[in-house]
Amino acid sequence: YQSTKEKQLAYLKKHEEEIKEFVKSQNPKIKSVQIDWDQTQWDQIGNGTPQGGGEVIIVGGGFNNIEGSTWQVMFEIKDGQIIFDTMMQGSPLRVGGRIFD
C-alpha cells in the first residue's frame, strides 16, 4: 500500500529530468541541479478567499554542487493528482541566503 503522498512523490521522481531542466532554464549559469527529495513539502496556499487557493507540493534542492545553494518549484494538486504543467518557481535561486544572479 502506498499513501497518496508516496504516490505523488513517486510520480515526481519519474519526472526528475523535466524538473531539473526547468530549474536550469531559470538561469544560464546553472549547469547541474540536485534534488533533495527529503525536502519535499505539501502545503495549502491562500488566495484571499475562505476556501483558499488549493493544495501544492514543493520540491527543492541545490545547483552546481554549491554548498548552501537552494531552489524550489511548486506544483498544484487537484483531487490528489499533481498537475505537472503548473510547475512554477516557488522561490528565487539562492546561495547562502542571497539571490543568485
C-alpha positions in Angstrom: 0.0 0.0 0.0 1.2 3.5 -0.9 -0.2 6.6 0.7 -1.3 9.5 -1.6 1.9 11.4 -0.7 4.1 8.4 -1.6 2.3 8.1 -4.9 2.8 11.8 -5.6 6.5 11.6 -4.7 7.0 8.6 -7.0 5.2 10.4 -9.8 7.6 13.4 -9.4 10.6 11.2 -9.3 9.6 9.8 -12.7 9.8 13.4 -14.0 13.1 14.3 -12.3 14.8 15.3 -15.6 12.0 17.7 -16.6 12.2 19.3 -13.1 16.0 19.7 -13.5 15.6 21.2 -16.9 13.0 23.7 -15.6 15.4 24.8 -12.9 18.3 25.1 -15.4 16.1 27.3 -17.6 15.8 29.9 -14.8 19.5 31.0 -15.1 22.0 30.2 -17.8 24.8 29.8 -15.2 23.1 26.7 -13.8 24.8 23.6 -15.2 23.6 20.9 -12.8 20.7 20.6 -10.5 20.5 18.4 -7.3 17.0 17.5 -6.0 16.7 16.8 -2.3 13.6 14.6 -2.2 13.7 14.7 1.7 12.8 18.5 1.5 9.6 17.8 -0.4 6.7 19.6 1.3 2.9 19.6 1.0 1.1 22.8 1.7 -2.1 24.8 1.4 -1.9 28.1 -0.5 -4.1 31.1 0.2 -5.7 33.4 -2.3 -7.6 35.7 0.0 -10.8 33.7 -0.1 -12.2 31.5 2.7 -11.7 28.3 0.7 -8.1 29.2 -0.1 -6.1 28.6 -3.3 -5.7 24.9 -3.0 -3.0 22.3 -2.3 0.5 22.3 -3.6 3.6 20.2 -3.5 7.0 21.9 -3.2 10.2 20.3 -4.4 13.7 21.8 -3.8 17.4 21.2 -3.8 20.7 22.8 -4.8 22.5 23.6 -8.0 26.0 23.4 -9.5 27.0 21.4 -6.4 27.4 24.6 -4.5 27.0 24.2 -0.7 24.2 26.4 0.5 22.5 26.8 -2.9 18.8 26.4 -2.9 15.8 26.5 -5.3 12.2 25.5 -5.1 9.5 24.7 -7.6 5.8 24.0 -6.8 3.0 22.1 -8.5 -0.7 22.4 -7.9 -2.6 19.3 -6.7 -6.2 18.7 -7.8 -8.2 15.8 -6.5 -5.0 14.2 -5.2 -3.3 14.4 -8.6 -0.2 16.5 -9.4 -0.9 18.9 -12.3 2.6 18.8 -13.8 2.1 21.7 -16.3 1.5 24.0 -13.3 5.2 23.8 -12.4 6.5 27.2 -11.3 9.4 28.7 -9.4 8.5 28.7 -5.7 11.4 30.8 -4.6 14.4 32.5 -6.2 17.7 30.7 -6.8 19.9 31.4 -3.8 23.4 30.8 -2.5 23.9 31.2 1.3 20.6 33.1 1.5 21.5 35.6 -1.2 19.8 35.7 -4.6 21.9 34.0 -7.3 22.3 36.1 -10.4 
